[in-house]
């Protein structure tokens, strides 16, 4: 499958296309989600045969769960905030390590409609992708309802997976 604007043909979904690539390349993935509340894991596991590549998903909503379950440094949360590129990267590294997978992916952000500030508005999302050779963190500024922001964040994560494997 070539990388580009087309994600699938006929009834193929974005997550199905990503699943095919992961299966073909024999790669495993685990995800650590905060603002998406498990939506990415749900989408990845909606695909029959996803157990070949999807190994684990953690919803680390609180700062304590980010630290205790994923090994995020409490100092990073204090210094940069839970919604930051630094914490996103630590979350991805943590889930990759703890799940013993090829790819660790994390999402942290502010889905709203409350919780935003001028410095960190509703819709601010960080997605981190970690392999043995790559460490990528992307910042997004989504608009819309809580559900729309969560969906856009999961779409962005799938796109990052697709372009980096």
Phi, psi and omega in degrees: 000129178279148178274134180175205183286330181278128183258338182189170180241150178054244184267005183291134179268167177300314180293329176293319178296318178296318178301320178298318180295314179300317180296312181301320182272359180055047179253147177249154183220150171223148183235146174239118185240144172242278187295339179273350172056029179099001181299318180296314178300318178300313181295318179295325182270359173291347184269126176299133181089005182296343179293348175289330185236332182268117185256327186195152174218138179234132171259105181250086186277321182270159176300321181297318180291327176299317180288309187287322185267334186241354179077019176292135180289126177306326178297325177295318179295316179297315187285316187252339184094156181296331177259091182201160179294326180296314180291321177302315180295316178296323177298315181295317177298318182297313181292325177298314181295309186291329181267352180054058183240171178284325185231130170249131181228138180226155175225129173220141182182190180239105184277340176081189003282350177255174174098347181278157174229176177297318180286326181228086185283162171305135181101350176287124182220139172243135175238128179242141182232125183228130169232185177294335184248346184232146172220109184234134173229127179242141176256138178231153174231093182269157177239155175126190178287171177306312181295322179293319178295317178299316180295315179300321178296318179293323176297315180299318179297315178299320179296318178297318177301309184303317184280349187241008176246000000 
